[in-house]
Amino acid sequence: MCDNELKNCISNSVEETFEIGKKIAHELRGDEVILLSGGLGAGKTLITKGIVSSLGFDENEVNSPSFTLMNIYETEKTRVYHIDLWRLDDVNEIVSSIGLYEIILEPAVIIIEWAEKLGNFSFGSRKIIEIKIEGEGVEPRKIIVKNRDV
């Protein structure tokens, strides 16, 4: 499924993708930004469900905020902002629509789907975790997890 450092993973099922999300959550302290990229239906929300579940929140209450833009989950460990940029294209529109400058000041985990739309947006001193999901349909997913230096 994953290498020892959880940097390169292969998921053969929705259950494995969910478990990868849970493993990612084990290292979270509450000041991270998780940038998710991958095609439609790749598993971005499924990884988010795994992360939020591991932080102590009912994964059945986690839904993609494609049309609401953002959901907030009060987990046992920290607040989680779950943001979906699928419908937005302009960086300035994105930042103002969801109040991103205000959100990054809060102690929370911020998970952003379709994060590539943000371009080179700066999250200040927050730890950045980039997760790229490759694969579509029923084929296995290649999940690449990279910590970005700030």
ZINORJO-V611655 format. One record per backbone hydrogen bond with DSSP energy under -0.5 kcal/mol. CO is the residue of the C=O (numbers start at 0). NH is the residue of the N-H. Records with the same first field share a line. If there is no record, write none. Layout:
CO: NH, NH
This chain:
0: 9
2: 5
6: 144
7: 2
8: 142
10: 140
12: 16
13: 17
14: 18
15: 19
16: 20
17: 21
18: 22
19: 23
20: 24
21: 25
22: 25
23: 26
24: 27
29: 107
30: 126
31: 109
32: 34, 128
33: 35, 111
34: 130
35: 113, 114
36: 132
38: 41
42: 46
43: 47
44: 48
45: 49
46: 50
47: 51
48: 52
49: 53
50: 54
51: 56
52: 55
54: 75, 76
56: 58
57: 60
58: 61
60: 62
63: 65
64: 68
67: 69
68: 83
70: 81
72: 74, 79
77: 74
78: 108
79: 72, 81
80: 82, 110
81: 70
82: 112
84: 87
89: 93
90: 94
91: 95
92: 96
93: 97
94: 98, 99
98: 101, 102
99: 103
101: 104
102: 105
105: 107
106: 78
108: 80, 110
109: 33, 111
110: 82, 112
111: 35, 114
112: 84
113: 116
114: 117
115: 118
117: 120
122: 125
126: 32
127: 129, 147
128: 34
129: 145
130: 36
131: 133, 143
133: 141
135: 138
140: 10, 142
141: 133, 143
142: 8, 144
143: 131, 145
145: 129, 147
147: 127
